[in-house]
Structure formats: structure tokens, C-alpha cells
Amino acid sequence: MDRRNFIAGCLGLPLLAQADGSQAQAGLTKMIFPFAAGAGGDTLCRLIAQEMAPALQRTIVVENRTGGDGLIGIKAVKGASPDGSMVLVTTGPTMYLLPMVETTPSFDTAKDFVPVSLLARFEFAVVINPTIDAADFKGFVAWLKAHPDKASFGVPSNGTIPHFMGSKLEKDLGIPMTRVPYRGSAPILNDIIGGHISFGITTLADALPQHRAKGVKIIAVASTERSPFALEVPTLKESGIDLVADAWYGMWLPAGSSPEFASKLGAAASAALAKPEVKEKLTAIGLIPVGSTAEGLTTELAANTEFWQPIVKATGYKIEN
């Protein structure tokens, strides 16, 4: 099966710090991000890295270890010594979807990692060509039923949240659809504008510039409530579809790491995310800073796993490994 990146990544940045007790290892921690540089993830990492430095008093080098839908970086941290020398920052879907879709799971998030903190959320949107005669999502559903031969939709990659969102919509609406996987959001939006596909499911942040320029039209967001970035757009729930699908960035340490160090690391990340200047820069690119305790991250992961597992299983989608 096709294997693609789940979401944009994070660029390396050196900063300063010193962990407590047995966690100290020459004052160095490598923050591993398992995707290439780009967009929101890059900015998120740069900002929290700068702000966490004084609090931790420890040198942290952020590294991109790309490949295998994030598995290269994840495995690096999984196999690292639990001494504070490595920490993982990645998207939530990477940590709960990959174990679901691999024929032989490469890792068990609960057993192989110590949770640190939820970092920031981002949202998904349903996007159509504005020339389609549909004022809202319900109108678009009616249009699809009247034009079943045009029921094709784009997703940034196979095996991602948009992929499985589309599968659930297909089932819930009772309309057979053709899924078209792309490499990222930009080609999806281009093909919607060109009329090659009827709609797409991608991140709200990626779709907003074209939405505001009237090149595409966002007809629904998949968050629990209307997005602060597009208050005029209803949620899928408001549109009669019982589907909430947001995603997020989180931070983990390898199994066996000190809970005290995890708590200190999480507190530094959350404090960084609470700073007004950091919030302003993140919201400007469509990220919602949150921060959490380790327990908050564990709860979020468990809820997402429980929700998506039956949906993913029903599709039969698997990655051979």
C-alpha cells in the first residue's frame, strides 16, 4: 500500500537546558520530529524550543528524522536510553493510526513511550469548488446524490485522518465515492479549482487562503465547535454528520523515563504555549496552542484510538511491513 507523510514537520533548532538527576547526559537532549520541515509544525517547534530553553537549562537539538510515515523517528526514540537524551514530538494520528494500519505494529504507544504533553491542535475542513450549486454541506450532499458520477474527493495521503473521514462520510451518507490520494494539500486545492475532483478533505489552515480568495469554498469543519479561524463555517455536527476529527501535536519520552523529568519537560512546553506572543504566532498559521499534563495527553490518545479503531478496521486498509 502507498505510504505517505501524515502532516507537516519540524525544523531543527539548537537551544539551552540541564535535566534533573539521572536524566542529565552532558546537558544534551535531541528533540526528534519524524517529518520534513514545513508549515505549522516547523513554526510550532521553533517557538516552543526558544521558550523552553531558559526553563530547562539544557541544550536541546531538534532533529528531523524522516521516513516510513514517521516510523524512522518514532523508532529512534523508542530505542533510546530513558535518560532524557531524546524526546519525540509528532502528530497524534501518527501515534494512534500507524499501529492500527500496520500488518505488524512497529510500536505500542502506551508501552513504548512516556507521555509528556499535548502541544497544539489543528483542524480539518471539507472543501468544494465554489461553482458547485451548494450553499452549505447539506446542499452539497444533495448535489452529490444528483451527480453520483462526480463523487470523487482528494486527501493529502492514504492512511491519514482525511482518508478515514472520507470513508466514514461515504458510509454515513450512503453515497459511493472515489478517494484520490495526493502528496499534500496544495495539489488537492489545485484540482478542486480545476474541477478535476468534486471536493477535498484537508487541514483548515491549508485551505483558508484559497477560501478567502474565493478559489475554493469551505463548507464544513470537523472540529467540536466552529473554528475561531472561520466562524462563518458550520461544523459537520451542525450539518447533521456525527463526526468530529481534529488532530494535534504531542510530546513523548521513551519508556522508562523519569516521570519527574517528563513533568518538568511538559511544564516547560505548556508554559511556552501559554505566552501571548507564542499564541499569536501559532494562531496566525492555524494552530491552536493548548498544552496539558501527561494525563491529558494520555486521555486524548485513548479517546482518539477508541473513536478511530472501528472506522479504520471497517475500511480494511493495511500497510505491509
NUDO-155887 format. One record per residue (C-alpha): x, y, z. Coordinates in steps of 0.25 Angstrom, whole numbers, plus 5000, padded with zeros to 4 digits. Example, Ala and Ser with C-alpha at 12.3 -4.5 7.8 and 13.67 -1.06 7.14 Angstrom:
<sites>
504949825031 505549965029 
</sites>
This chain:
<sites>
500050005000 500450144998 501150215010 501250365011 501450465022 500350495031 500550645033 501650755032 502850745041 503850825049 505250885046 506350865056 506750975065 507850985076 507551035089 508051025104 507650945117 508050835128 507150725133 507050675147 507650555154 507950435146 507350505133 508550585131 509450545120 510550645117 509350745117 508850705103 507450665098 507150625084 505650665081 505350575069 504250615059 503950495049 503550585037 504250685028 504250835030 503050915027 501850995030 501150995044 502050885050 503250965047 502751085054 502251015066 503550945069 504351075067 503551155076 503451055088 504951025086 505251165088 504351185100 504751045107 506251075107 506351165119 505351085128 506150945125 507551005125 507950895116 508450885101 507350835092 507650805077 506350785069 506550685058 505750635046 505850485044 504850465033 504350335026 503350225027 502150315031 502950355043 503450225047 504950255046 504850365056 503850285065 504750165065 505950255069 505250305081 504650165085 506050105085 506750225092 507250215106 506250275116 507250375121 506650505115 507550495103 506350485093 504950535093 503950515082 503050625076 502050575066 500550575062 499550505070 499050425057 500450375055 500350305069 499050245068 498750225054 500150155050 499950035060 498550015054 498950015039 500249935040 500049785038 501049765049 501149885058 502449945060 502150005073 501150015085 500950165089 500550125103 501650025106 502850095098 502650235102 502450325114 501450445111 501950585113 500950685108 499950715097 500450835089 499550895079 498250855071 497950875057 496650855049 496150785037 495150845026 494250795015 494550885003 493850894989 493950974976 493051104978 492451084965 491650964970 490250994973 490250974988 490151074999 490550985010 490950845014 489550795013 489350854999 490650794995 490150654999 488850674991 489750714979 490550584981 489350504980 488950574968 490250554961 490850414966 491850414955 492550534961 492650474975 494150484976 494950544987 496450574990 497250545002 498650585006 499150445007 498550305009 498550255023 498250385029 497050455036 496550515024 496550375017 495750315028 494850435029 494450415015 494150265018 493250305029 492550415021 492350315009 491750215019 490850315027 490350385014 490150255006 490850314994 491950224987 493150314986 494550314979 495650344988 496850414981 498150414989 499150534987 500450584993 499950695002 498950795002 499350884990 499050794979 497750754985 497350904985 497850924971 497050804965 495750854973 495950994966 496250924953 494950844954 495650704954 495050664967 493750704974 494350724988 495550704997 495750685012 497050755017 497550845028 496750965030 498051045031 498451005017 497051035011 496851165017 497651255008 496951204995 495551205003 495751355006 496251374991 494951314986 495751204979 495051094988 493951084998 494051025011 492650965015 492950895028 493950885038 494150755046 494450815060 493550805072 493150955070 493351055060 494751095057 495251225062 495951245048 494651225041 493451255049 492451265037 492751115034 491851015041 492350885047 492050755042 491150725054 490350855051 490150795037 489550665042 490850575042 491350515055 492850535052 493850615060 495250595055 496350695059 497850665061 498950705069 500450705072 500950635085 502250605092 502750475098 503950415104 504450275103 503850165112 504650165126 504850315126 504650385139 503250435142 503950555149 504650595136 503450575128 502650665137 503750775136 503850765121 502350775120 502250895129 503250965121 502550935108 501250975114 501751105119 502351135106 501051115099 500351205109 501151325105 500351435098 501451455087 501451305084 499951285084 499951405074 500951345065 500351205065 498851255063 499351335051 499751205044 498451125048 498951055060 498251055074 499251045085 498750965097 499850895106 499450795116 499950695127 500350555123 499050505128 498350605118 499150545106 498850405111 497350435111 497450505097 498150385091 497250285097 495950355092 496450365078 496950225078 495550175083 494850265072 495650235060 495950085062 494550035057 494550125046 495950085041 495649945043 494449955035 495250005023 496149885023 497349985020 498649925023 500149955021 501049835018 502249845027 
</sites>
